[in-house]
Amino acid sequence: GAGVSQTPSNKVTEKGKYVELRCDPISGHTALYWYRQSLGQGPEFLIYFQGTGAADDSGLPNDRFFAVRPEGSVSTLKIQRTERGDSAVYLCASSIRGLPDTQYFGPGTRLTVL
Amino acid sequence: DAKTTQPNSMESNEEEPVHLPCNHSTISGTDYIHWYRQLPSQGPEYVIHGLTSNVNNRMASLAIAEDRKSSTLILHRATLRDAAVYYCILIRGYNTDKLIFGTGTRLQVFP
């Protein structure tokens, strides 16, 4: 079946611009996660959704980052006033209910802020 | 959350067994040991998990020390496709809501 998909696969933007990153989870998965991965590091947790609500947003670095999941399936990660330090691969994962269920990751969106 | 320690890198030749160690000396009784791996330019993928007993699946085996303070992921015959970063992660039952990745072990496989 279809796995987790993320669009775009690559995004190049200029400092100060607004970007949206999209995640399509596996159908029927209630839990959705966003992680961020910098070069040479493991993924870092950003936010976790259970259904439509953000159950844990403790990993969002500041108020420029926001994520939504209005219908409990597709999620959008929104970054305002992008900074060069936001450049990273943004990974989305979904699982049937939540941990300890297996998380299935998408291929990521590589964001480059010039 | 309990911490895990892994070597930064390991090397293997193709078709040889690989033993990837993980230390987790502060593990609690309800912590599950999970392994994920990340192939180049891909998102992480689940490999295996266990609690106390050794586990086998089609990808790998997981050997857990009797005191649970360490574990070893075993790839029985490494292939070039197994070259990846392997992450050992502790998950506390249903009381964890995120995976906490360290820097993992980068496995190189030589033909």
Chai-1 contact restraints between the chains, C-beta under 6 A:
chainA,res_idxA,chainB,res_idxB,connection_type,confidence,min_distance_angstrom,max_distance_angstrom,comment,restraint_id
A,G42,B,F101,contact,1.0,0.0,6.0,A-B,restraint_1
A,G42,B,G102,contact,1.0,0.0,6.0,A-B,restraint_2
A,G42,B,T103,contact,1.0,0.0,6.0,A-B,restraint_3
A,G42,B,G104,contact,1.0,0.0,6.0,A-B,restraint_4
A,P43,B,F101,contact,1.0,0.0,6.0,A-B,restraint_5
A,F45,B,K98,contact,1.0,0.0,6.0,A-B,restraint_6
A,Y48,B,D97,contact,1.0,0.0,6.0,A-B,restraint_7
A,Y48,B,K98,contact,1.0,0.0,6.0,A-B,restraint_8
A,D56,B,D97,contact,1.0,0.0,6.0,A-B,restraint_9
A,L91,B,G43,contact,1.0,0.0,6.0,A-B,restraint_10
A,L99,B,I91,contact,1.0,0.0,6.0,A-B,restraint_11
A,L99,B,T96,contact,1.0,0.0,6.0,A-B,restraint_12
A,P100,B,Y32,contact,1.0,0.0,6.0,A-B,restraint_13
A,P100,B,I91,contact,1.0,0.0,6.0,A-B,restraint_14
A,T102,B,Y46,contact,1.0,0.0,6.0,A-B,restraint_15
A,F105,B,G43,contact,1.0,0.0,6.0,A-B,restraint_16
A,F105,B,P44,contact,1.0,0.0,6.0,A-B,restraint_17
A,G106,B,G43,contact,1.0,0.0,6.0,A-B,restraint_18
A,P107,B,Q42,contact,1.0,0.0,6.0,A-B,restraint_19
A,P107,B,G43,contact,1.0,0.0,6.0,A-B,restraint_20
A,G108,B,G43,contact,1.0,0.0,6.0,A-B,restraint_21
